[in-house]
Amino acid sequence: MPPDAERFDYIVVGAGTAGCLLANRLSADPGQRVLLLEAGGTDRYLWIHIPVGYLYCIGNPRTDWMFRTAEEPGLGGRSLGYPRGKVFGGSSSINGMIYMRGQPADYDGWAAQGNPGWGWDEVLPHFLRHEDHYTLDRGGSDPLHGRGGEWRVERARVTWEILDAFRLAAAETGIPPSEDFNRGDNHGCGYFDVNQRRGVRWSASKAFLKPALARPNLKVVTHAQVTRLLFASDGSRRVTGVEYRIGGPSGESVRSLCGRELVLAAGAIGTPQILQCSGIGDGAKLSAAGVSPVVHVPGVGANLQDHLQLRMIYKLRNVSTLNERAQGVLGKAGIALQYLLTRSGPMSMSPSQLGAFARSDDAEPTPDLEYHVQPLSLDRFGEPLHRFPAFTASVCHLRPTSRGEVRITSPDPFAAPRIAPNYLSTERDRQVAARALRLTRRVVGANALRRYEPEEHRPGGEYQSDDELARAAGEIGTTIFHPVGTCRMGPASDPMAVVDARLRCHQVPGLRIADAAIMPTITSGNTNSPVLMIAEKAAQMIREDRA
């Protein structure tokens, strides 16, 4: 080991959603030296901060890893773009800003799988600790919401006539109105709460990292791609530090050591990739990729779960949508001026404003479908809006049974891993997809929407039978950017578990994982804020174990 290697108490890999919070909490103790490594750059980029700027951040190598999935059999052989944030704040700097915890049953399910301390009553305080909820701005208290934390939550600043009508149509179909999706099982239909502050994106970087940057015991290195973890020379398999390159494959190679722990917070794709490149994973698969196995942990990269959204598009009459408002120079100028003067209007919009949670079948104990409803339409993300009035009702199965994997195909840490979500690979998921499309048609056919004469543009009315609808789901389905589960939490008796209930890596002392990868099963909703909860709980456990 180089004698001049810099030494820290803790090294956090990834300045994304989890890493920003971890760096804040661990460096709060001035007696602990913390190193935070980020493969991307800072968030000094205008479009990160304007809510509609996700259009210019996703698919932009300045802010996005630019991953793609393998060709997916369940999607007719299509390969999908797979956005992941590569910048301060990670995916919280490019995502849809929706504040969602999921359902209490999600976390009680984690605990029932052999993970004590992860039930709903035990994780709720970790959500509340950093929450700053707009409903408490004028005082008062709420056992299900927090005030004064770093994670700002506000109500979406834009309403649309067509979205209000969809909400009424949902009520006619048995999906009641909801004013708050973060109470109970989130059943209902209403406008989303979002992570914004007065019309500006509120990322994990703004909330947690920037307030800590001036601390002398926190060092942050950008454009630092981790190439491998370092192990003790005594054969104990203990992680003692990290090797990384600054500025790309030909950049400077640096080694840093940690006296206490290394915490991986590189996300559900980056974390298993780093582990596998370091020799931690399924031994046979590592050997096939040209990596010498160090520790056989077969669950690394397995158990990939994601929400597949089915984007149904309806042409409309007698109503204005963003499709027409955004056409032409004058329309765009008016939208820009409205945002400049009031921080409102279409430029303050998250990708989806209205949401709904429903059951695909009456036998479901809690809602297993989530809608993201938008007053706009387009063929594919990144392409122009349609020129006709339309809205999109995107629906996803919240608890998919399909499982995929993330696997390196070479020892090169700069090469993208193979990402295979295996969407719609189970009969159960295909059944739920068909039911979801039928439910959408029932909502759109309700009286509240009749005056707008909705006409199904995609997938089209010719799909009617269950088999046809399942095929249609494969044709219109795309990721909603919620990959989780690739280093799942579970007891040592579970051969596919990667970390224990305190997020310590099985068989690898000195290594903890604290990001979306540890989820045993995906949460029933958007996944960004659950990742903050995981990081908050991890930081507490790290402090407890140090004491």
Secondary structure by P-SEA (a helix, b strand, c coil): cccccccccbbbccccaaaaaaaaaaaccccbbbbbbbccccccccccccccccccccccccccccccccccccccccccbbbbbccccccccccccccccccaaaaaaaaaacccccccccccccccccccccccccbbbbccccccccccccccccccaaaaaaaaaaaaacccccccccccccccbbbbbccccccccccccccccccccccccbbbbccccccbbbbbcccccccccccccccccccbbbbbbbccbbbbcccccaaaaaaaaaccccaaaaaaacccccccccccccbbbbbbbbbbbbbbccccccccccccaaaaaaaaaaaacccccccccccccbbbbbbcccccccccbbbbccccccccccccccccccccccccccccccccccccccccccccccccccccccaaaaaaaaaaaaaaaaaaaccccccccccccccccccccaaaaaaaaaacccccccccccbbbbcccccccccccccccccccccccccccccccccccccaaaaaaaaaaaaaaaaaaac
